[in-house]
Amino acid sequence: MKIEVLYVPDCPHHPAAILKLKEVLAAEGITADISEVAVNDIATAKALRFCGSPTILINGRDVAEELGNEYAVSCRLYPGSKVPGVPPAEMIRRAVRDARKADNP
């Protein structure tokens, strides 16, 4: 399973998103490396289809399933989350389970 966290430097929600991701992976019994990718400019944001910081990708898919065409070097909000800048555990869990099913049909 390929896991990436895209973020802007100094993002206040980046560490909490990593922690939440690790908690979900542990609860699901998954051991995987997490690649952290800093997005420093708009060209990189567009190339990576970066919707804001932090963005968690599981096998290349955004855990929020948002694939808009508005890319920017900015913060990201996750509606319904206790901490608006961190995706809810259930959102991450769903993405992890979907990726596991795709990897093991």
C-alpha positions, -999 to +999 in steps of 0.1 A: +000+000+000+014+034-010+007+062+014+016+098+009+009+129+029+012+161+010+015+193+031+027+229+030+057+236+053+046+249+087+011+235+083-004+234+118-025+203+110+002+182+093+015+165+125-021+157+137-030+142+103+001+120+105-008+109+140-044+101+130-032+082+099-008+061+120-036+054+145-059+041+117-032+020+101-024+004+135-061-003+142-064-019+107-032-040+113-014-024+084+023-017+084+033+007+056+058+035+050+043+070+049+060+093+025+057+130+034+059+154+005+063+192+010+044+213-015+062+246-018+048+263-049+018+264-072+035+244-100+041+215-076+005+218-063-009+215-098+015+187-107+004+167-076-033+177-078-028+191-043-061+203-028-046+218+003-026+209+034-027+182+046-038+158+018-036+121+024-033+098-006-037+060-004-025+043-036-028+077-052-064+084-042-073+113-020-090+100+013-115+128+009-123+116-026-122+153-037-107+158-071-115+193-079-094+215-102-086+241-077-050+235-066-032+258-043-005+261-017-029+266+012-047+250+041-074+224+037-106+219+057-124+186+062-161+192+070-174+170+098-141+166+115-135+175+151-104+193+140-114+209+107-078+207+092-075+169+099-095+143+081-117+122+103-105+087+112-135+071+094-126+089+062-090+075+064-103+041+075-126+039+045-098+048+021-075+022+037-101-006+035-109+003-001-072+002-010-068-032+008-097-046-012-082-034-045-048-048-035-063-082-026-093-089-048 
